[in-house]
Amino acid sequence: MRLLVLQQDLGSWTAQQICKKIRTFSPTAQKPFVLGLPTGGTVEGMYAQLRTLYQQGELDFSHIITFNMDEYAGLSPQDPQSYHYYMQHHLFEGINLPENQHHILNGQAPDLHAECKAYEKAILASGGIHLFLGGVGRNGHIAFNEPGSSFSSRTRLVKLEENTRQANARFFDGDVSRVPTHALSVGIGTVLDANEILFLASGEAKAQAVARLALGEITPSWPITALKTHPNATLLVDVKAALALPQAMQENIRKELAKSPTQPAQILL
């Protein structure tokens, strides 16, 4: 897999890559392009740029199908902290993606386990995900697959670790008691089924997870390391998220970025 380190905004670069992938694919009603989508602060810039590309006529979402990674259990779609609300505010209301073509797990489904099984079936019925985008947690979780999750796991109800809830408390006025204890999440196996994976990590708080991916063994203790088992996976990080990498690796990164400041430095893992 590739580790890319970028000096500039991760969101703008990622949005341009998504645009290129979709244009190259040339989606149609008979053969839509299927995107897996994340939430969180790291990708807000990406969504803003995707809205801009649509408004400028450079990107058409009418033949796109999307599947979001996760949703909190118990929150209604109208709750400002739900991922339904996040996606509506940050992306859907600003583009021409038909309502029946975006999918988000229902955290208030009468049977949460049945909801998860139906989600897997819907992904299969769409033809599978072409590009799965995602973020990385401080403890290396991807989607809400906490440390110890099986690499073959599928969409399911998961219990959130305390450090994940504490990290997300900032979205709940800093009150960790308001952060749900459980979530519905695609599995690591669900992510690995995608044709291509592009994950993002920004900030020094993610540096240890990035270093574990770059240098550590492939282990469920750090779910992010599952990306190394995929034939077409990329992790895009900013300079701060690369600070825990070895000095020799950081020096090579600095040299590459000095030559082409707007292009990412690449490390093959």
C-alpha positions as CSV (number, residue, x, y, z in Angstrom):
1,M,0.0,0.0,0.0
2,R,0.9,3.7,-0.2
3,L,1.5,6.2,2.5
4,L,1.1,9.7,1.1
5,V,2.2,12.8,3.1
6,L,0.8,16.2,2.0
7,Q,1.6,19.7,3.2
8,Q,-1.6,21.3,1.9
9,D,-5.2,20.6,2.8
10,L,-6.1,16.9,2.7
11,G,-9.7,17.6,1.8
12,S,-9.1,19.5,-1.5
13,W,-6.6,16.9,-2.7
14,T,-8.9,14.1,-1.9
15,A,-11.9,15.7,-3.5
16,Q,-9.9,16.1,-6.8
17,Q,-8.9,12.5,-6.7
18,I,-12.6,11.4,-6.2
19,C,-13.5,13.6,-9.1
20,K,-10.9,12.0,-11.4
21,K,-12.0,8.5,-10.3
22,I,-15.6,9.2,-11.1
23,R,-14.9,10.8,-14.5
24,T,-12.6,7.9,-15.5
25,F,-15.3,5.5,-14.5
26,S,-18.1,7.4,-16.4
27,P,-21.0,6.2,-14.3
28,T,-24.5,5.6,-15.8
29,A,-27.9,4.6,-14.5
30,Q,-27.1,1.0,-15.5
31,K,-23.6,1.1,-14.0
32,P,-23.3,3.6,-11.1
33,F,-20.1,4.5,-9.3
34,V,-20.4,3.3,-5.6
35,L,-18.7,5.3,-2.9
36,G,-18.1,4.4,0.7
37,L,-18.2,7.6,2.9
38,P,-16.9,8.6,6.3
39,T,-17.8,11.4,8.7
40,G,-15.7,13.5,11.1
41,G,-13.6,16.7,11.2
42,T,-10.9,15.4,8.9
43,V,-13.2,15.1,5.9
44,E,-15.2,18.3,6.3
45,G,-12.9,20.0,3.8
46,M,-13.3,17.2,1.4
47,Y,-17.1,17.5,1.4
48,A,-16.9,21.3,1.0
49,Q,-14.7,20.8,-2.1
50,L,-17.0,18.2,-3.5
51,R,-19.9,20.6,-3.2
52,T,-17.9,23.2,-5.0
53,L,-16.9,20.9,-7.8
54,Y,-20.6,20.1,-8.3
55,Q,-21.6,23.8,-8.3
56,Q,-18.9,24.5,-10.9
57,G,-20.3,21.8,-13.1
58,E,-17.3,19.5,-12.8
59,L,-18.9,16.7,-10.9
60,D,-22.3,15.0,-11.4
61,F,-23.7,12.9,-8.6
62,S,-26.9,11.7,-10.4
63,H,-25.4,8.2,-11.1
64,I,-23.5,7.8,-7.8
65,I,-24.5,5.5,-5.0
66,T,-23.1,6.1,-1.5
67,F,-22.8,3.9,1.7
68,N,-21.8,5.6,4.9
69,M,-19.5,3.7,7.3
70,D,-21.4,4.1,10.5
71,E,-24.0,5.6,12.7
72,Y,-24.6,6.0,16.4
73,A,-27.1,3.6,18.0
74,G,-30.1,5.3,19.4
75,L,-29.7,8.7,17.7
76,S,-32.5,9.8,15.4
77,P,-31.6,11.1,11.9
78,Q,-32.7,14.6,13.0
79,D,-30.3,14.6,16.0
80,P,-27.5,17.2,15.2
81,Q,-24.9,14.7,16.3
82,S,-26.2,11.8,14.1
83,Y,-24.3,11.0,11.0
84,H,-27.5,11.3,9.0
85,Y,-27.6,15.0,10.0
86,Y,-23.8,15.4,9.4
87,M,-24.0,14.0,5.8
88,Q,-27.1,16.1,5.0
89,H,-25.5,19.3,6.2
90,H,-22.0,18.7,4.9
91,L,-22.7,17.1,1.5
92,F,-26.2,15.9,0.4
93,E,-28.1,19.1,0.6
94,G,-25.5,20.8,-1.7
95,I,-25.3,18.2,-4.5
96,N,-27.7,16.4,-6.9
97,L,-27.4,13.0,-5.3
98,P,-30.9,11.4,-5.4
99,E,-32.2,10.6,-1.9
100,N,-32.7,6.9,-2.8
101,Q,-29.1,6.6,-3.8
102,H,-27.4,7.4,-0.4
103,H,-27.5,4.9,2.4
104,I,-26.8,5.3,6.1
105,L,-27.3,2.8,8.8
106,N,-30.5,3.4,10.9
107,G,-29.4,3.7,14.5
108,Q,-33.1,3.6,15.6
109,A,-34.0,0.5,13.6
110,P,-36.4,-1.9,15.6
111,D,-33.9,-4.7,15.0
112,L,-30.3,-3.4,14.8
113,H,-28.9,-6.8,13.9
114,A,-31.4,-7.1,11.0
115,E,-30.5,-3.6,9.9
116,C,-26.8,-4.5,9.7
117,K,-27.5,-7.7,7.6
118,A,-29.7,-5.7,5.3
119,Y,-27.0,-3.1,4.8
120,E,-24.5,-5.8,3.7
121,K,-27.1,-7.1,1.2
122,A,-27.7,-3.6,-0.1
123,I,-23.9,-3.1,-0.8
124,L,-23.8,-6.4,-2.7
125,A,-26.9,-5.5,-4.7
126,S,-25.3,-2.2,-5.7
127,G,-22.4,-4.2,-7.3
128,G,-19.9,-3.5,-4.5
129,I,-18.0,-0.4,-3.5
130,H,-15.6,1.0,-6.0
131,L,-13.9,3.5,-3.6
132,F,-14.1,3.4,0.1
133,L,-13.1,6.6,1.9
134,G,-12.4,6.7,5.6
135,G,-10.7,8.3,8.6
136,V,-8.5,6.9,11.3
137,G,-9.1,7.0,15.1
138,R,-6.5,7.7,17.6
139,N,-6.4,4.1,18.7
140,G,-6.2,3.0,15.0
141,H,-9.9,2.2,14.6
142,I,-11.4,2.4,11.2
143,A,-15.1,3.1,10.9
144,F,-16.1,2.0,14.5
145,N,-14.1,-1.2,14.4
146,E,-12.3,-0.9,17.7
147,P,-9.0,-2.7,18.5
148,G,-9.5,-6.4,18.5
149,S,-12.0,-6.4,15.7
150,S,-11.6,-9.3,13.2
151,F,-10.3,-8.4,9.8
152,S,-13.2,-10.5,8.4
153,S,-15.9,-8.6,10.4
154,R,-19.0,-7.5,8.7
155,T,-21.5,-4.7,9.4
156,R,-22.7,-5.0,13.0
157,L,-23.5,-3.4,16.3
158,V,-20.4,-2.5,18.2
159,K,-19.5,-1.2,21.7
160,L,-17.4,2.0,21.6
161,E,-14.3,2.1,23.7
162,E,-14.0,4.8,26.3
163,N,-11.1,6.6,24.5
164,T,-13.2,6.7,21.4
165,R,-16.1,8.2,23.3
166,Q,-13.8,10.7,24.9
167,A,-12.4,11.7,21.6
168,N,-15.9,12.3,20.2
169,A,-17.1,14.2,23.3
170,R,-16.1,17.4,21.6
171,F,-19.1,17.0,19.3
172,F,-21.4,16.7,22.4
173,D,-20.4,19.9,24.1
174,G,-17.5,18.1,25.8
175,D,-19.8,15.8,27.8
176,V,-18.7,12.2,27.3
177,S,-21.9,11.0,29.1
178,R,-23.9,12.2,26.1
179,V,-21.8,10.2,23.6
180,P,-23.6,6.9,22.7
181,T,-22.0,3.7,24.0
182,H,-22.8,1.7,20.9
183,A,-22.8,2.3,17.1
184,L,-23.6,0.4,13.9
185,S,-20.6,0.1,11.8
186,V,-19.4,-1.6,8.6
187,G,-16.9,-4.3,9.3
188,I,-13.2,-4.3,8.4
189,G,-14.1,-7.1,5.9
190,T,-16.7,-4.8,4.4
191,V,-14.1,-2.1,3.8
192,L,-11.5,-4.6,2.5
193,D,-14.1,-5.8,-0.1
194,A,-13.9,-2.4,-1.9
195,N,-11.9,-2.2,-5.1
196,E,-9.9,0.7,-3.7
197,I,-9.4,2.3,-0.3
198,L,-8.4,5.8,0.5
199,F,-8.1,6.8,4.2
200,L,-7.1,10.1,5.7
201,A,-5.4,11.0,9.0
202,S,-4.6,14.5,10.2
203,G,-3.1,16.0,13.3
204,E,-0.5,14.9,15.8
205,A,-3.1,12.9,17.7
206,K,-3.2,10.4,14.8
207,A,0.6,10.1,14.6
208,Q,1.0,6.9,16.6
209,A,-1.7,5.1,14.5
210,V,0.1,6.2,11.3
211,A,3.4,4.9,12.7
212,R,1.9,1.6,13.6
213,L,0.7,1.2,10.1
214,A,4.0,2.2,8.6
215,L,6.2,0.1,10.8
216,G,4.2,-2.3,12.9
217,E,2.9,-5.8,12.3
218,I,-0.5,-6.5,10.8
219,T,-2.6,-7.0,13.9
220,P,-6.3,-6.6,15.0
221,S,-4.9,-4.7,18.0
222,W,-4.4,-1.8,15.5
223,P,-7.3,-2.1,12.9
224,I,-5.7,0.4,10.6
225,T,-3.0,-2.2,9.8
226,A,-5.7,-4.2,7.9
227,L,-5.2,-1.7,5.1
228,K,-1.8,-3.3,4.4
229,T,-3.6,-6.5,3.3
230,H,-5.4,-4.7,0.5
231,P,-3.9,-4.6,-3.0
232,N,-5.0,-1.0,-3.7
233,A,-5.0,1.0,-0.4
234,T,-3.7,4.5,0.3
235,L,-3.4,6.4,3.6
236,L,-3.1,10.2,3.1
237,V,-1.8,12.1,6.0
238,D,-0.7,15.6,6.8
239,V,2.8,16.5,8.1
240,K,1.7,16.5,11.8
241,A,0.2,13.0,11.5
242,A,3.6,11.8,10.2
243,L,5.6,13.1,13.2
244,A,6.0,9.6,14.8
245,L,7.7,8.1,11.8
246,P,11.4,7.4,12.0
247,Q,13.7,10.3,11.4
248,A,15.1,8.8,8.2
249,M,11.6,8.4,6.8
250,Q,10.7,12.0,7.8
251,E,13.9,13.3,6.1
252,N,12.9,11.6,2.8
253,I,9.4,13.1,3.1
254,R,10.9,16.6,3.7
255,K,13.1,16.2,0.6
256,E,10.2,15.1,-1.6
257,L,7.9,17.9,-0.3
258,A,10.7,20.5,-0.9
259,K,10.8,19.5,-4.6
260,S,7.1,19.5,-5.1
261,P,5.3,21.3,-2.3
262,T,1.8,20.8,-3.7
263,Q,2.2,17.1,-4.4
264,P,2.3,14.4,-1.7
265,A,5.5,12.6,-0.7
266,Q,5.0,8.8,-1.3
267,I,6.2,5.9,0.8
268,L,5.5,2.3,-0.3
269,L,4.7,0.1,2.7
